[in-house]
Every structure is written in structure tokens, then in C-alpha cells.
Amino acid sequence: MSNTKNTQESQDSQKSQNSQNSRKPTDNTADDRPSPMEVLRQARGQLAELTGMTAESVSSFEQTEQGWALEVEVLELERVPDTMSLMASYQVELDAQGQLTGYRRVRRYERGRSDPRRTGGH
């Protein structure tokens, strides 16, 4: 009797494993792709680690064919008063898994200055 019971338990266990394994490929694709919030956190952390500068905010964020593109505002040089601190905008590119693949500084400015106002053709 015990052999029959063990054999049945073994078969049930194997069926359960097979059914779980058959679902894994579809589940993995969703698990491999990070959420937008995870991408933002990863981008800020990776940029800060690479540059040694504090990533303060993300001013633009979009999904691309290759992954993600962000513009991150970074404190480059802290000054007193704070409005004179030097800030920079970095264009950051990440792959579909949220790993940084490249970055470049696209703008540098004083924290207290706004962009020049653009009016039609002047």
C-alpha cells in the first residue's frame, strides 16, 4: 500500500512541477521588465554612482525602442547661497531592463536662473 501512495504522490508532484514550468516563460518576460518607478530609481542611482554627483530630479522620462530615455537634473557644484549652485541636465539612456547604457551632459545652469523666455522669433 505504501508504494502505491508514494507513487501517486510522486506523480502528483511531477504534474504540479510540469504545470508551473509551462507557465514560466510567459511569467519571466513580465518579471524581466522593470516598472517605470524602478527605472527612475535605477537611473538616478546609477548616474550618481558613476558621476559622484547627486541626482536631484528627473525632468523628462520616456520609453524608447531600445529601453528608456531620461533627463536628470544633477547638483554639480554646491554654492552659498543655494541659488548660485551649479546644476546640470544629463540625458540618460537605459536598456529595457533598466541598466544604464550611456549619459551625457546637455545643459549647465545656476539653480536660481530660469531658461531664457522664448517668444515668437525674437
N, C-alpha and C positions, 0 to 999 in steps of 0.2 A: 504494500500500500504506500509506503513512504516513497518508493521510487516513482510511482505514478504522480504523487503530489509534487515532488521535486521537478519532474519533467514538465508538468503543467506550469509550475511557477517559472521555470526557465523559459518556456515558450512565451508566456505572457510578458515576461521581462524583455525578451528579444523583440516582440511585437511593439512594445512601448518604445524601445530604443529606435527601431526602424521608423516608426511614425514621427518621432522627434527629429531624426536625421533627415527625413524627407522634407521637413519644414525649414531646416537651417539655411539653405541657400537664399530663400526669399527673405528670411528674417535678417540675415547678415547684411544685405545691401542697405536696409534701412538703418541698421546699427552702425555701419561704417560712416555714414554721413552725419556730421555734427549739426546741431541746431544752430540757428543764427546767433543766439546768445553765446553759445560755446565758441563759435568762430570769432566773435568780438573779443571775448576774454583771451582766447589763444593769440590773436593778432596783437593785442596790447601787451601781453606778457612776453611774447617772442621778440617784438620790436624793442621793448625795454631791456631785455636781456642782451640783445645784440648791440644796441647803441649805448647802453648805460644811462639813458635819459628816461625821465618819467613820461609815460603816455597818459595825457590828461583826459582826452575825449576822442570820440570818433565822430567826424563831421559828415562823412558820407560812407555808404555801405551798399554794395550790390553784388548779386550773384552773376558770374560770367560763365562762358562755355568751359573755361579751364578751372574754375573754382570760385574765388571771391576777390573783390577789389574794394579796398577801403582807403579813406583819407583819415589819418590820425594826427591829432594836434599834440605836440610834444613840447615840454619845457626844456629849452636848450641852455639858457643861462639865466639864473635867478638873480634879480637885482632889487635894490631898495630905492624907491618904492616899488611895490609889486607890478604896478602898471608899466614900469620900464623893463621888466623881464623880457628876454628874447624867446619867442615862440617859433615853432616851425610846423608846417604841414608836410606830412610824409604820405606818399602814395604807397600803399602796401598791397602786395598780391599774395594770395594763398591758394593752395591746390584744393581739390574737392574735399579732402579730409581735414582741412584747416591748418595745414603746415605752411609756414611762410616760405615763399619761393623767391621773393625779391622785394626791395623797397628803395625809394629814392626821395630826397627832399625836393619839394616842388615850390616851397614858399617859406620865407623867413620874415618875421614881423615883431614889433613890440606889442606886448599884451594889451596896452591901453589904446592902441591905434586900430581904427576900423579900416576896411578896404575903401579906397577912393570911390566916391559915388560916381557911377556911370550914367550919363544922360545921353540921349539920342545923338550921337555923332560929335559931341563936344569934347 
